[in-house]
Amino acid sequence: MPNKIEGYKSSQSLLSSAAKGAKAGAVERTGSHLRPTENAEAGAADQVTLTQSARDLQQVATAVANAPVVDSNRVEMAKRAIDNGTYQVNAGKIADKILQFEKLLK
């Protein structure tokens, strides 16, 4: 369900003519207009510095994204066990997991 935004018309300008002339920098609201602040430099590039923990988190996220969804070694072991007739189903363990799942749904 979309949210209705009131008080803004697409024909309205968000920036005053002074703010439109500045390439980058901070802006300040004066009444219903925005204007560049005095300490904002035109054309100054923004810079972001990540902490070491943020870089570590990025590496973990990349590793998880590149990891296979299925453990192929485990699948191969299960296939061999089924083929050999040695695969055993632990009904109690399955029942416990189903109950745990049901508790999470409540």
N, C-alpha and C positions, 0 to 999 in steps of 0.2 A: 504494500500500500504506500503510494508516494506521499511525501509530506509537502504541504502547500507553504510556500514562502511568500509572506505578505510584505508590502512596503517597498518593493523593488520592481522596477519596470526595466525590461531589457533595453529600452531606449535611453535610460538614464546613464550618465557617465559616472564611473566610480572614482575617477581621478580628475583633479582640476587640471587646467592647462599647464600650470607650473610643474605638477607632478608628472605629467605626460612627457615633459621634456627631459626629465632625469632618466638615465638608463638603469641605474640600480641604486639602492640605498634605502634608508629608513624613511617612512612617511609619518606624518602627524595629522591627526584629524582636527580640523577647525570648523566647527559647525557641521555642515553636511558635505564638506569638501576635504580632500586629502592633499597635503603638500609635503615636499621633501623637508626633512629636518635640516638644520644648519650644519650639523656635523656629518651629514651624508655626502659622500663623494660621488659625483657623477662618473659612471663607468667603473666603479670599484667592484671587484669580484668578491662574492661571498666565499667564505672558507669554513670548512667543517673539519674538526679534528676528532677522531674516534679514540676512545680509551682502549687499553689493551684488552680488557674484558669484552668490549664490543667487537674487536677484531677476532678474538677467540670464538665468540658466539657466531660470527659470520663463517668461520672455518667449520664449526660444528654443523651449522645449517647446510653448508655446501656438501659436507661429507654425508649427511643424512639424505639430502636430495639426490646424491649420486649413488647411494647404496641400493642394491637390488631389493625389491619388495618381497621376494620369496627367497628363502634360504635353500638354494639348489642342492647342497649337500644333505640337508635333512630330508628333502623330498626324495632324493635318490636312495637314502637309507630306508625310508618307508616303502618305496617301490620294491626294493630287494626283499624286505621282510615279508611283504604281501606275496611276492612271487615264491618265496621259500616256504610260506605257510607258517612263519614264525611271528607274524605281527599279532600282538595281543592288545585287546581293548580293555582299558581299565574303567569299568562302568562306574565305580564309585567316584573316581576323579572327574569323570564327565558330569555326573550328577552334582558334585560339589561346585563345579564351574557354572553350571546352569543356575544353581541357587544363588551364587554370588552375583551373577548377571541380573537375575530377577530382583535382588535386593537393591541394585543400582538403579533400576527403573522406577522404584517406588519413591 
